[in-house]
């Protein structure tokens, strides 16, 4: 998959999770830093996102996003 395809697929999968929590999906990016790739999902809500919001959302996205070796 290309970088753009990975970002697009991730966006499709996490959009409902983000919206269920009343958040706005701001951006999805797949980047390489050094020898490691990172998939980042940026979300916001009125008043800002808290650490607890992040922890709860990450736990759901781990169940949703496919992993590859």
Number of C-alpha atoms within 10 A of each C-alpha: 7 8 11 12 11 14 20 14 14 21 18 10 15 21 16 13 17 23 13 11 12 12 19 15 18 13 12 19 17 18 13 10 8 6 5 7 10 10 13 13 19 14 19 16 15 8 6 9 13 10 8 9 14 12 10 11 17 16 10 13 16 11 9 13 12 10 7 4 2
